[in-house]
């Protein structure tokens, strides 16, 4: 097992998957925030990868999709900024985890880090609440 890349992509993770019909048998991505997020993801991945050739072997991906906590997770008044005991750790609401993984897999391919996202043979993925939104990922060779 060899660690190939660790990267943090700042910003709110975006999902990919749902398409919208715009007529004439043409479809566009329903999530209009995907393109700017993907452009940022590609830029961060390329900066970390530093121009090495694409990975061509099977890999495992460990990823955490971090979403900014809503104000309701914090106290009020003198407890403003203090996380409530009842605040959840995992984000059990939209977007779907598989659609987040799909967007990241395509960004890894488009950035030139992976030859093809079909090389991802194992995903360890989670979506969680955090103080700042970001995507943390680690790619490991499994050969």
Secondary structure, DSSP 8 states (H G I E B T S, - for coil): -EEEEEEEEES-------EEEEETTEEEES-TTHHHHHHHHHHHHHHHHTT---B-S-EEEEEEEEEE--GGGBB-GGGBT-B-TT--SB--SSS-HHHHHHHHHHHHHHTTSBS-GGGEEEEEEEEEEESS-EEEEEEEE--
